[in-house]
Amino acid sequence: MKVLRFILLPVSLLYAAVVLVRNFLYDIGVFSSQRYTFPLINVGNLAAGGTGKSPHVEYLLKLLSKDYRFTSLSRGYGRKTSGFAEVLSESTFVECGDEPVMIKSNYPEVPIFVDGNRRRGLREIFKKYSETQGVILDDAFQHRSVTPGLNILLTDYSRLYIQDFVLPTGYLREPRRGANRADIIVVTKCPDIFSPVDARAIRKRLKVKPYQSVYFSYIKYGALKPVYSSLPPFEGKLNAQLSVLLFTGIAKPGNLYYKIKNSVKEVEHLRFSDHHAFGMSDINRIVSGYEGLKGERKIILTTEKDSIRMQLPGIREILESYPIYYLPIEVTFHGKDQQEFDERIINYVERNIQYS
């Protein structure tokens, strides 16, 4: 794989050149970018997935939806439909994408929308909900036709964008200098124990601009929840008497795998690609893997995002007869970062919100 990536270096250089020219044309105004008078917050990244955008979008919704009428707009990656759509409580990932459906299930009172064309999506939101006060854009960092009022860039602690290269040699969607458009940089998936010395070292390596703030977040795992309402709640916690069949269809499952491996007797991991569309052959592999586990107490475990894709007819009828659970996650920040991050977001919203 490393040899192949090296061979593809000329392709990466050509790709980087095209993106740089595109960004330059936006910067000088040849290509138009729409600005808005209401609070518009973007959560994006330079890398192709795996930095934790959805949990951070959920964090912002939790922070803002208590006092403001905020919505979320994303592309709806992986859906089989096109155009503008509102994510309803009965929507499926086929119609709207797994991540928007997951967010809607966690925040049923918040309007959630999908549209690959962000300008159109924003217009349609305000046509449908004129009382909307602000919008969170999910994964629109490279969508230059829209200019957010606050640009949040995420970068994975284990693979900072300064350590990466553009596709296909690396994982970056655009050259590193794109980070200059960020107002806030969040280093995600940090270790639970994280020292101020490490934080200072990363800030220095990132060479942030005077107008940029850097914060450090990590993943907090919740209690196991059943994938289907017909299943009983999981009793207790992950423990050394438990055998687990873990299956994941996310970009970077490594942290989750090692957390489970260090907590249970045995874990077998079936890894699928990000946003994988599970077929019956995949479900049979999952069932066979579960039945092949040793021990008296065993379960099937997956991610919350993958659990959304287990709701289709056919898949549900097979798996709901097994003990299948998902591990919910949420984002939290280290030290004083949470208070400072929250204040930065609230101050931006208060300065730009239109009260009616």
Phi, psi and omega in degrees: 000317180296322179296317180297318179297322178294319179299326182277005181305317178301325177295319179297318180296320177294316178300315180298320180297318180297316181294320179298318178296316179301312180297321179298318180294326173291318184297324182266001173090006176295316171265134184277145177229125185279130173256156186229154183269347179263164179297122180229109185250126177254136172244113184214190179206172173268330183279160180274078174085165172088009180262353177094039182297313185300314177299328179285326173298317178297322177300315180294320178298318179298320181292318191263330187289347178292324187240349184228158179266084182256151173232175176231141179230126177225174177289328186079053186302135176091354180285159181262006179250177178219170179083194183273139176205146171268138178276117180259169182298333180263003180294150178252165179294336177295324182277325190229354184095150186291319184292315175300321178294321177297315180296319179298322180294330179274336180228068186297337182275351183262128176294128180238138186226158174228142173188127177293334177265101186294324178300311179297318180302317179294320177299314183293325178301313184284338171292319185277323181229082184294342180279358180302136180254338181194161184226139172257121176271127179260112175067059177233025182297324179268001181272079192287350179289350175239134178252108179292153174284334179220120184252116180253121180253127178259142175217134185288131179306322184278349178208077179298151182298335179288346178262004190244175180221164184288158177299149358269358178293319176244209183241004184280138177282338179208162180301159186303329183297345175301338178298342179296340179282349183282139170270325180231136173244125177248120174274114189260166176056038176290161174299154178300321177258117190217119187271154175301332178295316177298319180297316180296320181296319180291318178303319180294319180293325180288340180052054184292153179280161181302331182274358185258144175246145180239131178230162185234122182242163176214167183267131175250126183267139179263189178282148180300141178234145179292141178292328181240142182295339180286347181273150177287156176300152177282129181267129178082205182233173172301133185212174187288354177264001189255136172253138189231132166261108181260129171232139185223142173233053180236167188292316186226088183272004187303313182299319179295315181302313183289329175298315181290317181302322182281357184246343189237173180289315184210141175221130171247129186249121171258113185256125177244166181291160180299135181062030183300135175272104186289131175251180184294329177295324177293317180296321177296322176297320179296314180296316179297320178296319178296314183292338178276354179291147176267163178104158182279330182244119182212153182217165168259135183229141178215185178268164178296320179297318179292329180297331177298325182277358178267006185268355182291144174302143184099304176290314181300316184299330179279310191280338184287354173271002178245157177283089184244127186228162173236157182253104180290152179228158171213158182267139169220166186244156180277141172055228181278358183300323182297313180297316181292320178297312180301316181296321179297318180293311182298318180297319178297314181298315182297326180288336189243352186288146178254110178273133181256000000 
